[in-house]
Amino acid sequence: MTVLLSSAVGLANPVTVQVINQGPGIWGNVATGLITAAAAIGAVMLTHRFTLLREKQALEEKRLREQHFIATELVFVLERFAEQCARVAIDDGELVPPAPGKQYERKPTVNEPQINLDGITGDWRILDPRLMYRIRELPVLHIEAVRKISYAQEGDSPPDYSYYFRERQYQYARLGLKAAIQAKRLCRLSRLPDTRLNATQWSAQPVLWEVWRIARHRIAKEAIDNRDFSDTEFEDMTP
């Protein structure tokens, strides 16, 4: 860019001053620097994002592996317990030959099962808290059921022991159903093959359900007749 300047003495001899305009070059360098910095920051952020995604994916894969491991352990424990409960739930007993001088008495033909979760080596914390609670609750419910059955036996009379057998069948149908339902939920949550407990009408879950349904109907009827609703609370037995 060229600028004409006049001297203070006169206008006869104008002085020509040439100014080099470097504006476009300066702003070009600034723009280039900003673009380079932005690209570097973007690359860092993108790398950080990919790193977080990989870490998140690795954690999720680890969580799924641990969940599958403990679910596999628990499903078989629960299924085995449900199967054994189904045998007790349909056990009407048999008349045992009496000892000398004694009358016939009805005795169980199937031993009552036990449930033990102490051998589970997987990480319980990986499970849904509600599901974990329902499974860990089963041994406590089993102790309660055994106590109620013992009370029924003590208050019953030979040789039939009908009240004892009804209570025994009901309590183990209830326990078996709870175990079967939690096994089904575990399979669904962990994407495992569905349980075989309800494969046919003779499988454990339909048997348990039928015994439980009949028992609940009887308990509700007795509660209405006696005006006692203390044992008619609703139970969640949905899978």
CORSUL-V160569 format. One record per residue. N is the residue number from 0. RES is the residue in one small letter. OMEGA is omega as a letter, one per 40 degrees, with the letter a starting at -180 (* if undefined). D_FIRST is the distance of its C-alpha to the first C-alpha in Angstrom with 2 decimals. Layout:
[[N;RES;OMEGA;D_FIRST] [N;RES;OMEGA;D_FIRST]]
This chain:
[[0;m;a;0.00] [1;t;a;3.87] [2;v;i;6.84] [3;l;i;10.42] [4;l;i;13.28] [5;s;i;16.99] [6;s;a;19.73] [7;a;a;22.72] [8;v;a;25.08] [9;g;a;23.75] [10;l;a;21.15] [11;a;a;22.10] [12;n;i;19.78] [13;p;a;16.29] [14;v;a;14.25] [15;t;i;10.80] [16;v;a;8.88] [17;q;i;6.08] [18;v;i;5.39] [19;i;a;6.08] [20;n;a;6.43] [21;q;a;10.11] [22;g;a;11.45] [23;p;i;13.01] [24;g;a;14.57] [25;i;a;16.17] [26;w;i;17.63] [27;g;i;18.83] [28;n;i;20.67] [29;v;i;22.13] [30;a;i;23.29] [31;t;i;24.79] [32;g;i;26.57] [33;l;i;27.94] [34;i;i;29.18] [35;t;i;30.79] [36;a;i;32.44] [37;a;i;33.65] [38;a;i;35.07] [39;a;i;36.84] [40;i;i;38.28] [41;g;i;39.34] [42;a;i;41.04] [43;v;a;42.87] [44;m;i;43.97] [45;l;i;45.10] [46;t;i;47.03] [47;h;i;48.59] [48;r;i;49.57] [49;f;i;51.19] [50;t;i;52.99] [51;l;i;54.36] [52;l;i;55.46] [53;r;i;57.25] [54;e;i;58.93] [55;k;i;59.97] [56;q;i;61.36] [57;a;i;63.23] [58;l;i;64.72] [59;e;i;65.79] [60;e;i;67.41] [61;k;i;69.23] [62;r;i;70.37] [63;l;i;71.72] [64;r;i;73.55] [65;e;i;75.16] [66;q;i;76.02] [67;h;a;77.62] [68;f;a;79.58] [69;i;i;81.15] [70;a;i;81.64] [71;t;i;83.58] [72;e;a;85.75] [73;l;a;86.40] [74;v;a;87.02] [75;f;i;89.99] [76;v;a;91.46] [77;l;i;91.21] [78;e;i;92.55] [79;r;i;95.48] [80;f;i;96.33] [81;a;i;96.14] [82;e;i;98.44] [83;q;i;100.96] [84;c;i;100.79] [85;a;i;101.57] [86;r;i;104.74] [87;v;a;105.86] [88;a;a;104.99] [89;i;a;107.52] [90;d;i;110.13] [91;d;i;113.31] [92;g;i;115.27] [93;e;i;118.74] [94;l;a;122.20] [95;v;i;123.05] [96;p;a;126.70] [97;p;i;128.18] [98;a;i;129.59] [99;p;i;133.33] [100;g;a;134.27] [101;k;i;130.76] [102;q;i;129.48] [103;y;i;126.67] [104;e;i;123.18] [105;r;a;119.90] [106;k;i;117.43] [107;p;i;113.81] [108;t;a;113.35] [109;v;i;109.67] [110;n;i;108.31] [111;e;a;105.57] [112;p;i;102.16] [113;q;i;99.90] [114;i;a;96.12] [115;n;a;94.38] [116;l;a;90.61] [117;d;a;90.69] [118;g;i;90.16] [119;i;a;86.76] [120;t;a;84.23] [121;g;a;81.02] [122;d;a;78.61] [123;w;a;79.85] [124;r;a;76.57] [125;i;a;74.88] [126;l;i;77.04] [127;d;a;76.48] [128;p;a;78.09] [129;r;i;80.41] [130;l;i;81.58] [131;m;a;82.10] [132;y;a;84.15] [133;r;i;86.37] [134;i;a;87.14] [135;r;a;87.80] [136;e;a;90.02] [137;l;i;92.47] [138;p;i;94.52] [139;v;i;94.96] [140;l;i;96.08] [141;h;i;98.46] [142;i;i;100.11] [143;e;i;100.50] [144;a;i;102.02] [145;v;i;104.52] [146;r;i;105.61] [147;k;i;106.18] [148;i;i;108.16] [149;s;i;110.29] [150;y;i;111.07] [151;a;a;112.05] [152;q;a;114.32] [153;e;a;116.01] [154;g;a;116.73] [155;d;a;117.95] [156;s;i;121.48] [157;p;e;122.98] [158;p;a;123.62] [159;d;a;120.86] [160;y;a;118.06] [161;s;a;116.33] [162;y;i;114.12] [163;y;a;112.96] [164;f;i;112.06] [165;r;a;110.22] [166;e;i;108.12] [167;r;a;107.51] [168;q;a;106.36] [169;y;a;104.11] [170;q;a;102.42] [171;y;i;101.65] [172;a;i;100.50] [173;r;i;98.07] [174;l;a;96.85] [175;g;i;96.58] [176;l;i;94.55] [177;k;i;92.10] [178;a;a;91.70] [179;a;a;91.27] [180;i;i;88.64] [181;q;i;86.57] [182;a;i;86.91] [183;k;i;85.61] [184;r;i;82.65] [185;l;i;81.85] [186;c;a;81.91] [187;r;a;79.60] [188;l;a;77.15] [189;s;i;76.99] [190;r;i;77.06] [191;l;i;80.35] [192;p;a;83.04] [193;d;a;85.02] [194;t;i;88.21] [195;r;a;91.52] [196;l;i;93.32] [197;n;a;93.21] [198;a;a;93.40] [199;t;i;96.79] [200;q;i;99.13] [201;w;i;101.18] [202;s;a;98.24] [203;a;a;98.11] [204;q;i;95.73] [205;p;i;97.69] [206;v;i;100.91] [207;l;a;99.50] [208;w;a;98.08] [209;e;i;101.44] [210;v;i;103.40] [211;w;a;100.92] [212;r;i;100.92] [213;i;a;104.72] [214;a;i;104.94] [215;r;i;102.42] [216;h;i;104.34] [217;r;i;107.56] [218;i;i;106.06] [219;a;i;104.65] [220;k;i;108.04] [221;e;i;109.87] [222;a;i;107.45] [223;i;a;108.11] [224;d;a;111.86] [225;n;a;111.78] [226;r;a;109.05] [227;d;a;107.11] [228;f;a;103.43] [229;s;a;102.46] [230;d;a;102.03] [231;t;a;100.44] [232;e;i;96.79] [233;f;i;94.24] [234;e;i;93.02] [235;d;i;89.84] [236;m;i;91.13] [237;t;i;88.33] [238;p;*;86.55]]
